[in-house]
Amino acid sequence: YKRQVHERGKPLHDRDQRPGTAPPRGDGLSYAQRRFLQGLSSVDWTILWWLLAVLTVIAGLVGTIVPALPGVPLVFAGLFVGAWIGGFEMVGWGMIGILAALALVAWIVDFIAGAAGARYMGASVRSFWGATIGAIVGLFFGLPGLLLGPFIGAVLGEFSGDRNLVRSGRAGLGAWLGIVVATAVKLTIAFLMIGLFLFRLGLDQIGAAG
């Protein structure tokens, strides 16, 4: 009877509290949930944003080789996130405009080179898609696959519609040359964009140190 009276006299949170747990609060969250939220509040989100930016740029570099990914636009998106992290102070809007212009040039060159190479050698749409599939498959065979995959895919794609092996070979060669030239230009522009971004960050750090 004395124990019951003693329990009734306790505050509500003391009666409900279990050994080894924190007293409940009025926010409706458990002790584990509050600890999780406290851990999130202590995370340095700047590091996570930079990680996202770097991964996006890496995906863009891969995309300059893999036709299925928008390479240079992804590089630009990653660099834009990097500039946004610094509040566009280290990398301002002027540099962002230059990077956007370079990304546009890369897209135009990619389109023109692919179309010109295919048209010059009389390639059809089959060659283009064959070269694209060949490039994706070639990724699994290293550098030889990257070089020969688009060509073999373009020849097979053209041969599926035109059974003439000589014409298919010429068309496949045209599609392959267009892809190679476009890839080289995209890679060059992508690394140029990254170099300009890092150069601007370096200048800002030098200015801050001085």
TORKOL-4160 file (C-alpha; in steps of 0.2 Angstrom, whole numbers, padded with zeros to 4 digits, m for minus):
210
<pt num="1" X="0000" Y="0000" Z="0000"/>
<pt num="2" X="0014" Y="0012" Z="0004"/>
<pt num="3" X="0022" Y="0008" Z="m0013"/>
<pt num="4" X="0006" Y="0012" Z="m0022"/>
<pt num="5" X="0005" Y="0029" Z="m0013"/>
<pt num="6" X="0023" Y="0033" Z="m0017"/>
<pt num="7" X="0020" Y="0028" Z="m0035"/>
<pt num="8" X="0005" Y="0039" Z="m0036"/>
<pt num="9" X="0014" Y="0054" Z="m0029"/>
<pt num="10" X="0027" Y="0053" Z="m0043"/>
<pt num="11" X="0026" Y="0065" Z="m0058"/>
<pt num="12" X="0019" Y="0056" Z="m0074"/>
<pt num="13" X="0036" Y="0056" Z="m0083"/>
<pt num="14" X="0045" Y="0048" Z="m0068"/>
<pt num="15" X="0032" Y="0034" Z="m0067"/>
<pt num="16" X="0033" Y="0030" Z="m0086"/>
<pt num="17" X="0052" Y="0031" Z="m0087"/>
<pt num="18" X="0061" Y="0015" Z="m0089"/>
<pt num="19" X="0078" Y="0012" Z="m0082"/>
<pt num="20" X="0092" Y="0017" Z="m0094"/>
<pt num="21" X="0082" Y="0029" Z="m0104"/>
<pt num="22" X="0080" Y="0048" Z="m0104"/>
<pt num="23" X="0064" Y="0056" Z="m0098"/>
<pt num="24" X="0051" Y="0058" Z="m0111"/>
<pt num="25" X="0047" Y="0075" Z="m0118"/>
<pt num="26" X="0032" Y="0084" Z="m0125"/>
<pt num="27" X="0039" Y="0083" Z="m0143"/>
<pt num="28" X="0032" Y="0065" Z="m0146"/>
<pt num="29" X="0049" Y="0059" Z="m0151"/>
<pt num="30" X="0058" Y="0044" Z="m0143"/>
<pt num="31" X="0075" Y="0045" Z="m0135"/>
<pt num="32" X="0083" Y="0037" Z="m0150"/>
<pt num="33" X="0075" Y="0048" Z="m0162"/>
<pt num="34" X="0081" Y="0064" Z="m0153"/>
<pt num="35" X="0099" Y="0057" Z="m0153"/>
<pt num="36" X="0098" Y="0054" Z="m0172"/>
<pt num="37" X="0092" Y="0072" Z="m0175"/>
<pt num="38" X="0105" Y="0078" Z="m0163"/>
<pt num="39" X="0118" Y="0069" Z="m0174"/>
<pt num="40" X="0111" Y="0076" Z="m0190"/>
<pt num="41" X="0112" Y="0094" Z="m0183"/>
<pt num="42" X="0131" Y="0091" Z="m0179"/>
<pt num="43" X="0135" Y="0085" Z="m0197"/>
<pt num="44" X="0145" Y="0097" Z="m0208"/>
<pt num="45" X="0134" Y="0099" Z="m0223"/>
<pt num="46" X="0147" Y="0108" Z="m0232"/>
<pt num="47" X="0157" Y="0092" Z="m0234"/>
<pt num="48" X="0142" Y="0083" Z="m0240"/>
<pt num="49" X="0138" Y="0096" Z="m0253"/>
<pt num="50" X="0156" Y="0096" Z="m0259"/>
<pt num="51" X="0155" Y="0077" Z="m0260"/>
<pt num="52" X="0139" Y="0078" Z="m0271"/>
<pt num="53" X="0148" Y="0091" Z="m0282"/>
<pt num="54" X="0163" Y="0080" Z="m0285"/>
<pt num="55" X="0153" Y="0065" Z="m0288"/>
<pt num="56" X="0143" Y="0074" Z="m0301"/>
<pt num="57" X="0158" Y="0080" Z="m0310"/>
<pt num="58" X="0165" Y="0063" Z="m0310"/>
<pt num="59" X="0149" Y="0056" Z="m0318"/>
<pt num="60" X="0150" Y="0070" Z="m0331"/>
<pt num="61" X="0168" Y="0065" Z="m0336"/>
<pt num="62" X="0162" Y="0047" Z="m0338"/>
<pt num="63" X="0147" Y="0054" Z="m0348"/>
<pt num="64" X="0159" Y="0062" Z="m0360"/>
<pt num="65" X="0164" Y="0044" Z="m0365"/>
<pt num="66" X="0147" Y="0035" Z="m0362"/>
<pt num="67" X="0134" Y="0041" Z="m0374"/>
<pt num="68" X="0120" Y="0037" Z="m0362"/>
<pt num="69" X="0125" Y="0051" Z="m0350"/>
<pt num="70" X="0125" Y="0069" Z="m0353"/>
<pt num="71" X="0143" Y="0072" Z="m0349"/>
<pt num="72" X="0147" Y="0090" Z="m0350"/>
<pt num="73" X="0131" Y="0096" Z="m0343"/>
<pt num="74" X="0134" Y="0085" Z="m0328"/>
<pt num="75" X="0151" Y="0093" Z="m0326"/>
<pt num="76" X="0144" Y="0110" Z="m0327"/>
<pt num="77" X="0130" Y="0105" Z="m0314"/>
<pt num="78" X="0144" Y="0099" Z="m0302"/>
<pt num="79" X="0154" Y="0115" Z="m0304"/>
<pt num="80" X="0138" Y="0125" Z="m0301"/>
<pt num="81" X="0135" Y="0117" Z="m0285"/>
<pt num="82" X="0153" Y="0120" Z="m0280"/>
<pt num="83" X="0151" Y="0139" Z="m0284"/>
<pt num="84" X="0134" Y="0139" Z="m0274"/>
<pt num="85" X="0142" Y="0131" Z="m0259"/>
<pt num="86" X="0153" Y="0147" Z="m0258"/>
<pt num="87" X="0139" Y="0158" Z="m0261"/>
<pt num="88" X="0146" Y="0163" Z="m0278"/>
<pt num="89" X="0159" Y="0173" Z="m0270"/>
<pt num="90" X="0174" Y="0162" Z="m0274"/>
<pt num="91" X="0167" Y="0158" Z="m0291"/>
<pt num="92" X="0156" Y="0172" Z="m0297"/>
<pt num="93" X="0143" Y="0173" Z="m0310"/>
<pt num="94" X="0155" Y="0179" Z="m0323"/>
<pt num="95" X="0164" Y="0162" Z="m0322"/>
<pt num="96" X="0148" Y="0153" Z="m0321"/>
<pt num="97" X="0143" Y="0161" Z="m0338"/>
<pt num="98" X="0160" Y="0156" Z="m0345"/>
<pt num="99" X="0157" Y="0138" Z="m0340"/>
<pt num="100" X="0139" Y="0138" Z="m0346"/>
<pt num="101" X="0146" Y="0145" Z="m0363"/>
<pt num="102" X="0159" Y="0131" Z="m0364"/>
<pt num="103" X="0145" Y="0118" Z="m0360"/>
<pt num="104" X="0135" Y="0125" Z="m0374"/>
<pt num="105" X="0150" Y="0124" Z="m0386"/>
<pt num="106" X="0153" Y="0106" Z="m0381"/>
<pt num="107" X="0135" Y="0101" Z="m0385"/>
<pt num="108" X="0135" Y="0110" Z="m0402"/>
<pt num="109" X="0151" Y="0101" Z="m0407"/>
<pt num="110" X="0145" Y="0085" Z="m0401"/>
<pt num="111" X="0129" Y="0087" Z="m0412"/>
<pt num="112" X="0139" Y="0093" Z="m0427"/>
<pt num="113" X="0153" Y="0081" Z="m0427"/>
<pt num="114" X="0141" Y="0066" Z="m0425"/>
<pt num="115" X="0130" Y="0072" Z="m0439"/>
<pt num="116" X="0144" Y="0077" Z="m0451"/>
<pt num="117" X="0154" Y="0061" Z="m0449"/>
<pt num="118" X="0139" Y="0050" Z="m0452"/>
<pt num="119" X="0132" Y="0061" Z="m0467"/>
<pt num="120" X="0150" Y="0062" Z="m0475"/>
<pt num="121" X="0151" Y="0043" Z="m0476"/>
<pt num="122" X="0132" Y="0040" Z="m0480"/>
<pt num="123" X="0128" Y="0033" Z="m0463"/>
<pt num="124" X="0110" Y="0030" Z="m0457"/>
<pt num="125" X="0102" Y="0031" Z="m0440"/>
<pt num="126" X="0106" Y="0013" Z="m0438"/>
<pt num="127" X="0124" Y="0017" Z="m0438"/>
<pt num="128" X="0122" Y="0030" Z="m0424"/>
<pt num="129" X="0112" Y="0019" Z="m0413"/>
<pt num="130" X="0124" Y="0004" Z="m0417"/>
<pt num="131" X="0139" Y="0015" Z="m0412"/>
<pt num="132" X="0130" Y="0021" Z="m0396"/>
<pt num="133" X="0127" Y="0003" Z="m0391"/>
<pt num="134" X="0144" Y="m0002" Z="m0396"/>
<pt num="135" X="0152" Y="0011" Z="m0385"/>
<pt num="136" X="0142" Y="0006" Z="m0370"/>
<pt num="137" X="0147" Y="m0013" Z="m0372"/>
<pt num="138" X="0165" Y="m0008" Z="m0376"/>
<pt num="139" X="0166" Y="m0001" Z="m0358"/>
<pt num="140" X="0167" Y="m0018" Z="m0351"/>
<pt num="141" X="0182" Y="m0022" Z="m0362"/>
<pt num="142" X="0194" Y="m0007" Z="m0357"/>
<pt num="143" X="0202" Y="0004" Z="m0369"/>
<pt num="144" X="0201" Y="m0007" Z="m0384"/>
<pt num="145" X="0183" Y="m0009" Z="m0382"/>
<pt num="146" X="0181" Y="0010" Z="m0380"/>
<pt num="147" X="0190" Y="0012" Z="m0397"/>
<pt num="148" X="0183" Y="m0002" Z="m0407"/>
<pt num="149" X="0166" Y="m0004" Z="m0399"/>
<pt num="150" X="0158" Y="0011" Z="m0408"/>
<pt num="151" X="0165" Y="0006" Z="m0424"/>
<pt num="152" X="0159" Y="m0012" Z="m0423"/>
<pt num="153" X="0142" Y="m0007" Z="m0417"/>
<pt num="154" X="0140" Y="0006" Z="m0431"/>
<pt num="155" X="0145" Y="m0007" Z="m0444"/>
<pt num="156" X="0133" Y="m0020" Z="m0438"/>
<pt num="157" X="0119" Y="m0007" Z="m0436"/>
<pt num="158" X="0121" Y="m0001" Z="m0454"/>
<pt num="159" X="0123" Y="m0019" Z="m0460"/>
<pt num="160" X="0106" Y="m0023" Z="m0452"/>
<pt num="161" X="0098" Y="m0012" Z="m0465"/>
<pt num="162" X="0110" Y="m0013" Z="m0479"/>
<pt num="163" X="0117" Y="m0030" Z="m0483"/>
<pt num="164" X="0131" Y="m0023" Z="m0493"/>
<pt num="165" X="0147" Y="m0025" Z="m0482"/>
<pt num="166" X="0157" Y="m0012" Z="m0491"/>
<pt num="167" X="0144" Y="0002" Z="m0489"/>
<pt num="168" X="0141" Y="m0003" Z="m0471"/>
<pt num="169" X="0159" Y="m0002" Z="m0467"/>
<pt num="170" X="0161" Y="0015" Z="m0474"/>
<pt num="171" X="0145" Y="0021" Z="m0465"/>
<pt num="172" X="0151" Y="0013" Z="m0449"/>
<pt num="173" X="0168" Y="0022" Z="m0451"/>
<pt num="174" X="0159" Y="0039" Z="m0453"/>
<pt num="175" X="0149" Y="0036" Z="m0438"/>
<pt num="176" X="0164" Y="0031" Z="m0428"/>
<pt num="177" X="0175" Y="0046" Z="m0433"/>
<pt num="178" X="0161" Y="0057" Z="m0428"/>
<pt num="179" X="0159" Y="0050" Z="m0411"/>
<pt num="180" X="0178" Y="0050" Z="m0408"/>
<pt num="181" X="0180" Y="0068" Z="m0413"/>
<pt num="182" X="0165" Y="0073" Z="m0403"/>
<pt num="183" X="0172" Y="0063" Z="m0388"/>
<pt num="184" X="0189" Y="0071" Z="m0389"/>
<pt num="185" X="0181" Y="0089" Z="m0390"/>
<pt num="186" X="0170" Y="0085" Z="m0375"/>
<pt num="187" X="0184" Y="0079" Z="m0364"/>
<pt num="188" X="0195" Y="0094" Z="m0368"/>
<pt num="189" X="0181" Y="0106" Z="m0364"/>
<pt num="190" X="0176" Y="0096" Z="m0348"/>
<pt num="191" X="0194" Y="0097" Z="m0342"/>
<pt num="192" X="0195" Y="0115" Z="m0347"/>
<pt num="193" X="0180" Y="0119" Z="m0337"/>
<pt num="194" X="0187" Y="0110" Z="m0322"/>
<pt num="195" X="0204" Y="0119" Z="m0324"/>
<pt num="196" X="0196" Y="0136" Z="m0324"/>
<pt num="197" X="0185" Y="0132" Z="m0309"/>
<pt num="198" X="0200" Y="0126" Z="m0299"/>
<pt num="199" X="0211" Y="0141" Z="m0305"/>
<pt num="200" X="0198" Y="0153" Z="m0299"/>
<pt num="201" X="0197" Y="0144" Z="m0282"/>
<pt num="202" X="0216" Y="0145" Z="m0281"/>
<pt num="203" X="0216" Y="0164" Z="m0284"/>
<pt num="204" X="0203" Y="0166" Z="m0271"/>
<pt num="205" X="0213" Y="0156" Z="m0258"/>
<pt num="206" X="0229" Y="0166" Z="m0262"/>
<pt num="207" X="0219" Y="0182" Z="m0260"/>
<pt num="208" X="0212" Y="0177" Z="m0244"/>
<pt num="209" X="0229" Y="0171" Z="m0237"/>
<pt num="210" X="0237" Y="0188" Z="m0243"/>
